[in-house]
Amino acid sequence: MVDNNIVMESEKCIECGASEIDGYSCFEMFQFPLVWEHNDPQLYDLHFWLVSCYMIQHPSNYTKDGYETMINLFIGAYDNKWDIDYILRKNKELVSNVTKITNPLPSNERKRVFRRWAMTIENIYSGGENNAINNINLWKETIRKDIKI
């Protein structure tokens, strides 16, 4: 599966910097833990963190308001140690105030800016299914440090 909204150049994502592994783009690597979580309820409990970490590292896919809403939800959830039910309720509340979340511009018209991240989906994929829980928890910690708000 190829996401036309992700651009890989020289086998690296031009936004998150993840390297291709096994010929997979960062978006394709992202699909693996989405499948793995169906085999493990504890991993599925981290779905919000998996998705939000990936989304935060690809801001060109979102409107300014959509991206800021996502950042604020992530920070609130992380800093306040919200449980998943509260995160989902808060998400529903926050997105109801945003007119458009995803970037309506065609992929080739979007401005993409590279940012170096301590971890990317590359680390989750290369760590494999058996290490996914630990790696996603580490990813959310490093994202929180990296966004410094």
C-alpha positions in Angstrom: 0.0 0.0 0.0 1.4 3.3 -1.0 0.2 6.6 0.5 0.4 9.4 -2.1 0.7 11.9 0.7 4.1 10.6 1.8 7.2 11.4 -0.2 10.3 9.3 -0.1 13.5 10.5 -1.6 16.8 8.6 -1.6 14.9 5.9 0.4 14.0 8.4 3.2 10.8 10.1 4.1 11.3 13.8 3.4 9.3 14.8 6.5 10.1 12.3 9.3 13.4 11.0 8.0 12.5 7.3 8.3 14.6 5.1 6.1 13.0 2.5 3.8 13.3 -0.9 5.3 12.6 -4.0 3.2 11.5 -1.7 0.4 8.7 -0.2 2.6 8.0 3.5 2.9 7.3 5.0 6.3 3.6 4.8 5.6 3.9 1.1 4.6 5.8 0.3 7.7 3.0 2.1 9.7 0.6 -0.6 8.4 2.4 -3.4 10.2 1.7 -2.3 13.8 -1.9 -1.6 12.8 -2.2 -5.3 12.0 -0.1 -6.4 15.0 -2.5 -4.6 17.4 -5.3 -6.9 16.3 -3.4 -9.9 17.7 -2.7 -8.3 21.1 -5.3 -6.3 23.2 -2.4 -4.6 25.2 -0.9 -3.4 21.9 -4.3 -2.3 20.7 -4.6 -0.2 23.9 -1.7 1.9 22.4 -3.5 2.6 19.1 -4.0 6.3 19.9 -0.3 6.7 20.7 0.8 4.8 17.6 -1.4 6.9 15.3 -0.8 10.2 16.9 3.0 9.7 16.9 2.9 8.9 13.2 0.6 11.8 12.4 2.7 14.3 14.4 5.7 13.5 12.2 3.8 14.1 9.0 2.3 17.6 9.4 1.9 18.3 5.7 -1.1 15.9 5.8 -3.1 18.2 8.0 -4.4 21.7 8.1 -2.8 24.1 10.6 -5.9 23.8 12.9 -6.0 20.0 12.5 -2.3 19.7 13.4 -2.5 22.0 16.3 -5.5 20.1 17.7 -3.6 16.9 17.4 -0.5 18.3 19.2 -2.7 19.7 22.0 -4.5 16.4 22.4 -1.3 14.5 22.5 0.3 16.8 25.0 -2.9 16.8 27.2 -3.1 13.1 27.1 0.6 12.5 27.8 1.1 15.2 30.5 -2.1 14.4 32.3 -1.9 10.6 31.9 -5.4 10.4 30.5 -6.9 7.0 30.1 -7.9 6.0 26.6 -11.7 6.5 27.1 -11.0 10.1 28.2 -8.6 10.6 25.3 -11.3 9.5 22.8 -14.0 11.7 24.4 -11.6 14.7 24.4 -10.6 14.0 20.8 -14.3 14.0 19.7 -14.8 17.3 21.6 -11.7 18.9 20.1 -12.2 17.9 16.5 -15.8 19.1 16.5 -14.3 22.6 16.7 -12.1 22.2 13.7 -13.5 22.9 10.3 -11.0 20.8 8.3 -8.4 18.4 9.7 -6.8 16.9 6.7 -4.9 19.0 4.2 -7.1 19.6 1.1 -4.2 20.4 -1.1 -3.0 17.8 -3.6 0.1 16.0 -2.4 2.4 17.7 -5.0 1.3 21.2 -3.8 2.0 20.6 -0.1 4.9 22.2 1.7 7.0 19.5 3.4 9.7 20.3 5.9 12.2 17.8 7.2 12.5 17.5 10.9 14.9 15.2 12.7 13.1 13.0 15.2 14.6 10.8 17.9 12.4 7.9 16.8 10.1 7.2 13.8 7.9 4.4 12.6 11.1 2.8 11.3 12.1 2.0 14.9 8.7 0.4 15.6 8.8 -1.7 12.4 12.4 -2.8 12.8 11.8 -3.7 16.4 9.1 -6.2 15.4 5.8 -7.2 16.8 7.3 -8.7 20.1 8.8 -5.3 21.0 6.0 -3.1 19.7 4.5 -2.3 23.1 7.8 -1.1 24.6 8.8 0.7 21.4 5.5 2.6 21.0 5.7 3.6 24.7 9.2 4.8 24.1 8.1 6.6 20.9 5.4 8.6 22.7 8.0 9.6 25.3 10.5 10.8 22.7 7.8 12.6 20.7 6.7 14.5 23.8 10.4 15.5 24.4 10.8 16.4 20.7 7.7 18.7 20.6 8.9 20.7 23.6 5.6 22.6 24.3 
